Amino acid sequence: METSELHRGRLIDHLQLVVRDLDASRAFYGAVLQALGIPIGGEGEDWFWADELFVSTAGSEAATGQLTGRHHLAFQARDRAMVDAFHAAALANGGRDNGAPGLRGYHPGYYAAFVLDPDGNNIEAVHHGPAERSADSVRIRFEG
């Protein structure tokens, strides 16, 4: 991973998904992350990453040779339109609907959409309602 700067939130350092078909996953995640305003940070023959998400094949050096199984990941969205764009991009790039964009009963203002990625992982984009952020992200710069 050739980088001198990362952007991170608070709790999660990174998540790794080990997938069957990297090209299908790259198309899916490339599209949904673009809809969320997040660029792919880097890629190699058998992996790619964006912010805290690392996706690789079972044969990559970063994997233990086994698929990760089903997971639920929820991506942050700035507004409801971004949730809608995420859902449309996912469906147009190999995702399957698992819950159309709409309000959910988790708390007032919780607006989300759910899709299954090419490996069956439940991927969500959520907007929690109007809020003020202190910063867009935490920026980490590596020395040396």
Protein Blocks (a to p, Z undefined) as FASTA:
>chain_A
ZZfbdcddfklmbdcdddfblmlmmmmmmmmmmmnopacfbdcfkbccehjbccddfkbm
kbgoiaebjaddddddfbfklmmmmmmmmmmnopacebdcdddfkbghiacdddddfkop
acddddebjcddfbfbdcdddeZZ
